[in-house]
Amino acid sequence: MNSLKGRILFFLIFSFFISQGQDKYWVFFKERDLSQNRPVSEKTYRNRQNLGIETYQETDFGPFQNQVKVLSDAGLRVQNKSRWFNAVSVYLSDDERTKVGTYPFVKEIRRITTYQNLALNKTPTFDGIYLSYPLHQINAGTFIEKGWLGEGVDIGVIDGGFFDAPNDPNIRHLFENMQVKNVKDFFSPPKVDFYGEKKSEGEIHGSLVTTAIAGFNSEKKQLFGLGLKSNFYFARTESSQREARIEEDNWIAAVEWLDSLGVRLANSSLGYAQGFTNPAESYKPEQMDGKTSLIAQGARMAVNEKGMILVVSAGNEGENKIWGGIVSTPGDVEEVISVGANDDNGLKMAYSSKGVENVGFIKPDLTVYSEFGTSLAAPIVTGIVALMLERNPNLKSSEVKEILRLSGSLSTSPNNFVGYGYPDGLKIVNQLENKSFPAEKVETIKGRKSINIKTTEKGGIAIFHKKDKQNVISQEVRQALNGRLEIKKVENVNQMTVVLKDKLIEIIWKN
């Protein structure tokens, strides 16, 4: 409806902001206090014995009390303590979060929220509409000010289910405005009622993905995606109850269906690696080369021969040591736009898959903030691409990818953890309007054991430790002290990228 566009333009131009208040986080500790005497009751032990499960478990032991006390003594609001996860929940401002991240006993800090609450839940300004944090990170206000809402652009969503999507308050407007043009169930047997049959909780995945592409809750004034005026084609290609190679056949059929309808842009937040119901069907890491799997071959054909633009999730295998933490197919395909997940410092989320080292291209291409999997990172980029095609419908996939890369926070120093970084809406708009913008500044420094960097930055500084130009060994966030950041050489690290707000610093270590 026309009033939707008007309201969003009006409110967002005046209300685009991010709160600097406190949010709730999990703070995970590196070590457990195993010296605690009987951390659970005798009844708990008896129950376990009766059930035939392990009686004494390491996860019964939580953090060291003196380490928790460091947080409370610093004036932080510690709410709950988890023995199982060796963590505490605590309220932190942005500055406090950065400070806590420097404590030597802290392993990880993770924001506590749900997908629907990603939008800011603060007291609004003048009838303000709240942007989800991913939209804030990519500078989405620039698109809104331009009035770009993806109007007339066709988007295919290939996923596992869209249960009750017409009644979802975040995407209801797509149905009210008849923007959902066609649906098809490729799984056999197909659903009789595409939106009404629910076989598991996973059936809402497609709706969540669509929300990240074009979601807007008019009652709560929450904006989740950018392609608000785009047309949609939903394809269900897999079961939410089991994983099988036959789903890849469905995926290829869905891409062919979209191509037959003239739909060029498609989002696929599905990936295949291991974990198949029949283990014999699981892939091997060396097969993630962008060419081996049939689904990879189908994706390459879609882009190279059919002119489609495929945005796919990089996968959530980052912590799978057996697998090697690498991207899943079809996220391994050079021609597709693979999207991983980053945190609010621009570092790779632990679960997000990294790129393979022995290929001649960077994966993932980009990353976007997401706490709940790369499935919800990829659709943010799909929304951006819809706006790009609204502006120039004849853009090729390679041109779209190049514009996105040049807009990235690591455009001049990409790596296999976060690709070219997260995109910047202003840089994308400038390219589409043929306006010049300053290239990312890169300063190269050579050193042997340590280097001191002068900086006025007070927030967290992301650092990537690399074995070579693009392959990352580890990452961290640091904070400058008294205007100085001391960087020391790490074993097996030959190069580092230090990410400052005004420039990137590449450190090359001499032997």
PyMOL commands that set and color helices and strands:
alter all, ss='L'
color gray80, all
select helices_A, chain A and resi 2-15+42-51+58-60+65-73+94-100+115-117+133-137+141-146+165-167+172-176+201-214+246-260+279-281+285-287+294-304+374-376+378-391+397-406+425-432
alter helices_A, ss='H'
color red, helices_A
select strands_A, chain A and resi 23-29+77-82+87-92+106-111+130-131+154-159+180-185+216-217+222-223+231-236+265-268+309-313+337-342+366-369+442-447+450-454+461-466+472-478+484-488+495-499+504-509
alter strands_A, ss='S'
color yellow, strands_A
deselect
rebuild
show_as cartoon
